[in-house]
Amino acid sequence: MKLIFRLLVSLVFVLTGCTVSEDMIANKELYCSGIYKGVRALGRVATEVTTGVAIPDVCDRIDTIVEEDTEKKSEET
């Protein structure tokens, strides 16, 4: 039973950790607040320990996307 619960929790974190939406980018202050970032870090560690799958932090992904968009826009002008 514990294994099934861990797998389900891990699956939730995997699915939410892989996608970055426009809303998340627009509300970066919320998604990257200290408390929320800490909770996600615990989830990522638990997922990595139970499944061996490393999940990147969504804040790092948001920064990468914003940086790529900025570079792309500067190249277009």
N, CA, C and O atoms as a DFTB+ gen file, in Angstrom:
308 C
 N C O
     1  1       0.825      -1.198       0.000
     2  2       0.000       0.000       0.000
     3  2       0.868       1.260       0.000
     4  3       0.580       2.220      -0.715
     5  1       1.933       1.248       0.808
     6  2       2.818       2.406       0.847
     7  2       3.462       2.647      -0.509
     8  3       3.609       3.792      -0.937
     9  1       3.845       1.574      -1.181
    10  2       4.489       1.705      -2.484
    11  2       3.538       2.339      -3.494
    12  3       3.944       3.208      -4.265
    13  1       2.299       1.919      -3.495
    14  2       1.306       2.478      -4.415
    15  2       1.113       3.964      -4.133
    16  3       1.053       4.774      -5.057
    17  1       1.016       4.318      -2.852
    18  2       0.855       5.726      -2.479
    19  2       2.056       6.544      -2.945
    20  3       1.891       7.628      -3.504
    21  1       3.252       6.031      -2.716
    22  2       4.462       6.744      -3.137
    23  2       4.503       6.921      -4.647
    24  3       4.886       7.981      -5.143
    25  1       4.117       5.901      -5.365
    26  2       4.117       6.007      -6.824
    27  2       3.101       7.031      -7.318
    28  3       3.376       7.779      -8.256
    29  1       1.935       7.065      -6.692
    30  2       0.924       8.043      -7.077
    31  2       1.387       9.468      -6.774
    32  3       1.216      10.368      -7.596
    33  1       1.967       9.668      -5.604
    34  2       2.479      10.994      -5.244
    35  2       3.598      11.380      -6.194
    36  3       3.665      12.522      -6.649
    37  1       4.473      10.437      -6.493
    38  2       5.570      10.708      -7.418
    39  2       5.051      11.076      -8.790
    40  3       5.570      11.993      -9.427
    41  1       4.041      10.378      -9.249
    42  2       3.463      10.655     -10.554
    43  2       2.905      12.074     -10.614
    44  3       3.074      12.766     -11.618
    45  1       2.251      12.502      -9.558
    46  2       1.706      13.858      -9.513
    47  2       2.829      14.877      -9.646
    48  3       2.718      15.835     -10.411
    49  1       3.912      14.669      -8.896
    50  2       5.025      15.611      -8.958
    51  2       5.727      15.565     -10.307
    52  3       6.172      16.596     -10.810
    53  1       5.827      14.396     -10.886
    54  2       6.465      14.285     -12.202
    55  2       5.655      15.039     -13.235
    56  3       6.209      15.801     -14.027
    57  1       4.364      14.837     -13.235
    58  2       3.517      15.485     -14.235
    59  2       3.476      16.990     -14.051
    60  3       3.479      17.729     -15.035
    61  1       3.438      17.462     -12.814
    62  2       3.385      18.902     -12.599
    63  2       4.755      19.535     -12.756
    64  3       4.850      20.721     -13.070
    65  1       5.808      18.779     -12.546
    66  2       7.151      19.331     -12.655
    67  2       7.622      19.489     -14.083
    68  3       8.570      20.233     -14.334
    69  1       6.994      18.819     -15.017
    70  2       7.466      18.834     -16.399
    71  2       6.859      19.942     -17.233
    72  3       7.412      20.294     -18.276
    73  1       5.754      20.493     -16.811
    74  2       5.094      21.484     -17.632
    75  2       5.191      22.866     -17.014
    76  3       5.055      23.044     -15.804
    77  1       5.428      23.825     -17.872
    78  2       5.446      25.227     -17.461
    79  2       4.463      25.951     -18.354
    80  3       4.638      26.009     -19.571
    81  1       3.428      26.503     -17.746
    82  2       2.401      27.180     -18.535
    83  2       2.645      28.687     -18.535
    84  3       3.472      29.198     -17.781
    85  1       1.918      29.374     -19.385
    86  2       1.997      30.832     -19.445
    87  2       1.580      31.443     -18.104
    88  3       2.138      32.450     -17.668
    89  1       0.589      30.818     -17.456
    90  2       0.143      31.319     -16.154
    91  2       1.262      31.218     -15.122
    92  3       1.437      32.117     -14.298
    93  1       2.013      30.131     -15.168
    94  2       3.112      29.963     -14.225
    95  2       4.181      31.025     -14.458
    96  3       4.742      31.567     -13.506
    97  1       4.461      31.318     -15.718
    98  2       5.455      32.338     -16.027
    99  2       4.959      33.703     -15.546
   100  3       5.723      34.477     -14.969
   101  1       3.688      33.992     -15.785
   102  2       3.122      35.275     -15.375
   103  2       3.090      35.424     -13.852
   104  3       3.207      36.535     -13.335
   105  1       2.932      34.321     -13.141
   106  2       2.843      34.349     -11.673
   107  2       4.078      33.742     -11.017
   108  3       3.975      33.028     -10.020
   109  1       5.235      34.030     -11.581
   110  2       6.476      33.451     -11.075
   111  2       6.678      33.746      -9.591
   112  3       7.182      32.896      -8.857
   113  1       6.292      34.935      -9.144
   114  2       6.475      35.295      -7.735
   115  2       5.744      34.316      -6.816
   116  3       6.235      33.987      -5.736
   117  1       4.579      33.855      -7.246
   118  2       3.820      32.895      -6.452
   119  2       4.472      31.516      -6.500
   120  3       4.713      30.904      -5.459
   121  1       4.753      31.033      -7.692
   122  2       5.294      29.687      -7.843
   123  2       6.710      29.554      -7.288
   124  3       7.140      28.457      -6.933
   125  1       7.424      30.657      -7.216
   126  2       8.810      30.596      -6.747
   127  2       8.975      31.189      -5.351
   128  3      10.088      31.514      -4.936
   129  1       7.861      31.328      -4.626
   130  2       7.961      31.815      -3.252
   131  2       8.657      30.755      -2.402
   132  3       8.658      29.574      -2.748
   133  1       9.238      31.178      -1.305
   134  2      10.029      30.291      -0.460
   135  2       9.295      29.042       0.004
   136  3       9.835      27.939      -0.083
   137  1       8.085      29.201       0.489
   138  2       7.328      28.059       1.009
   139  2       6.993      27.082      -0.110
   140  3       7.207      25.878       0.027
   141  1       6.476      27.593      -1.197
   142  2       6.080      26.737      -2.312
   143  2       7.289      26.029      -2.916
   144  3       7.221      24.853      -3.275
   145  1       8.386      26.757      -3.023
   146  2       9.614      26.172      -3.561
   147  2      10.134      25.069      -2.638
   148  3      10.636      24.049      -3.109
   149  1      10.015      25.274      -1.327
   150  2      10.438      24.256      -0.361
   151  2       9.597      22.994      -0.446
   152  3      10.127      21.886      -0.370
   153  1       8.302      23.153      -0.603
   154  2       7.408      21.991      -0.715
   155  2       7.732      21.205      -1.984
   156  3       7.784      19.975      -1.967
   157  1       7.949      21.925      -3.080
   158  2       8.305      21.245      -4.322
   159  2       9.643      20.526      -4.200
   160  3       9.818      19.437      -4.747
   161  1      10.583      21.134      -3.485
   162  2      11.892      20.501      -3.295
   163  2      11.739      19.183      -2.541
   164  3      12.382      18.191      -2.883
   165  1      10.895      19.173      -1.525
   166  2      10.641      17.921      -0.795
   167  2      10.019      16.876      -1.711
   168  3      10.380      15.700      -1.658
   169  1       9.091      17.305      -2.545
   170  2       8.458      16.385      -3.488
   171  2       9.449      15.834      -4.497
   172  3       9.410      14.652      -4.837
   173  1      10.344      16.703      -4.978
   174  2      11.355      16.242      -5.938
   175  2      12.306      15.238      -5.301
   176  3      12.666      14.237      -5.919
   177  1      12.710      15.508      -4.068
   178  2      13.602      14.574      -3.371
   179  2      12.898      13.246      -3.142
   180  3      13.481      12.186      -3.367
   181  1      11.651      13.297      -2.698
   182  2      10.895      12.054      -2.465
   183  2      10.739      11.266      -3.762
   184  3      10.860      10.041      -3.764
   185  1      10.475      11.956      -4.847
   186  2      10.335      11.289      -6.143
   187  2      11.646      10.658      -6.572
   188  3      11.678       9.522      -7.044
   189  1      12.724      11.407      -6.404
   190  2      14.025      10.884      -6.815
   191  2      14.427       9.683      -5.970
   192  3      14.994       8.722      -6.489
   193  1      14.141       9.728      -4.687
   194  2      14.492       8.610      -3.806
   195  2      13.654       7.377      -4.124
   196  3      14.176       6.262      -4.153
   197  1      12.360       7.567      -4.361
   198  2      11.481       6.416      -4.575
   199  2      11.538       5.859      -5.991
   200  3      11.399       4.653      -6.194
   201  1      11.743       6.742      -6.975
   202  2      11.693       6.263      -8.365
   203  2      13.011       6.377      -9.107
   204  3      13.208       5.731     -10.137
   205  1      13.913       7.197      -8.589
   206  2      15.173       7.408      -9.277
   207  2      15.083       8.439     -10.388
   208  3      16.044       8.638     -11.131
   209  1      13.934       9.098     -10.509
   210  2      13.714      10.098     -11.555
   211  2      13.993      11.483     -10.978
   212  3      13.365      11.891     -10.001
   213  1      14.926      12.195     -11.580
   214  2      15.228      13.554     -11.142
   215  2      14.315      14.536     -11.873
   216  3      14.182      14.478     -13.096
   217  1      13.695      15.428     -11.127
   218  2      12.768      16.406     -11.694
   219  2      13.367      17.792     -11.519
   220  3      13.721      18.173     -10.403
   221  1      13.485      18.549     -12.595
   222  2      14.015      19.909     -12.465
   223  2      13.014      20.823     -11.765
   224  3      11.807      20.587     -11.807
   225  1      13.520      21.852     -11.130
   226  2      12.656      22.820     -10.455
   227  2      11.971      23.698     -11.496
   228  3      12.604      24.145     -12.452
   229  1      10.701      23.939     -11.311
   230  2       9.921      24.724     -12.267
   231  2      10.448      26.158     -12.348
   232  3      10.363      26.775     -13.410
   233  1      10.986      26.699     -11.264
   234  2      11.523      28.066     -11.292
   235  2      12.729      28.154     -12.218
   236  3      12.888      29.135     -12.943
   237  1      13.572      27.134     -12.193
   238  2      14.708      27.105     -13.113
   239  2      14.219      27.034     -14.553
   240  3      14.774      27.683     -15.439
   241  1      13.197      26.257     -14.774
   242  2      12.635      26.112     -16.126
   243  2      12.011      27.430     -16.594
   244  3      12.164      27.813     -17.755
   245  1      11.310      28.123     -15.694
   246  2      10.720      29.414     -16.041
   247  2      11.822      30.390     -16.438
   248  3      11.699      31.095     -17.440
   249  1      12.900      30.434     -15.656
   250  2      14.013      31.339     -15.970
   251  2      14.596      31.027     -17.347
   252  3      14.912      31.939     -18.111
   253  1      14.738      29.747     -17.659
   254  2      15.278      29.345     -18.955
   255  2      14.356      29.783     -20.093
   256  3      14.824      30.302     -21.107
   257  1      13.070      29.579     -19.931
   258  2      12.099      29.946     -20.962
   259  2      12.091      31.456     -21.178
   260  3      12.099      31.922     -22.317
   261  1      12.074      32.217     -20.093
   262  2      12.062      33.679     -20.200
   263  2      13.346      34.166     -20.871
   264  3      13.308      35.069     -21.706
   265  1      14.476      33.570     -20.506
   266  2      15.749      33.943     -21.118
   267  2      15.758      33.648     -22.618
   268  3      16.210      34.472     -23.413
   269  1      15.260      32.473     -23.004
   270  2      15.198      32.112     -24.419
   271  2      14.275      33.050     -25.181
   272  3      14.590      33.448     -26.302
   273  1      13.136      33.411     -24.588
   274  2      12.197      34.334     -25.241
   275  2      12.843      35.701     -25.412
   276  3      12.685      36.335     -26.456
   277  1      13.568      36.161     -24.399
   278  2      14.219      37.466     -24.468
   279  2      15.272      37.477     -25.569
   280  3      15.364      38.432     -26.340
   281  1      16.065      36.412     -25.637
   282  2      17.089      36.311     -26.692
   283  2      16.450      36.279     -28.077
   284  3      16.932      36.919     -29.012
   285  1      15.365      35.528     -28.193
   286  2      14.672      35.403     -29.471
   287  2      14.125      36.752     -29.931
   288  3      14.240      37.108     -31.103
   289  1      13.526      37.503     -28.995
   290  2      12.972      38.809     -29.339
   291  2      14.065      39.794     -29.698
   292  3      13.880      40.618     -30.594
   293  1      15.200      39.729     -29.020
   294  2      16.300      40.653     -29.331
   295  2      16.924      40.334     -30.688
   296  3      17.414      41.234     -31.370
   297  1      16.909      39.070     -31.082
   298  2      17.424      38.689     -32.395
   299  2      16.505      39.138     -33.513
   300  3      16.967      39.425     -34.618
   301  1      15.205      39.203     -33.240
   302  2      14.233      39.601     -34.241
   303  2      14.284      41.094     -34.534
   304  3      13.870      41.532     -35.607
   305  1      14.785      41.868     -33.594
   306  2      14.809      43.326     -33.808
   307  2      16.099      43.802     -34.399
   308  3      16.266      44.999     -34.634
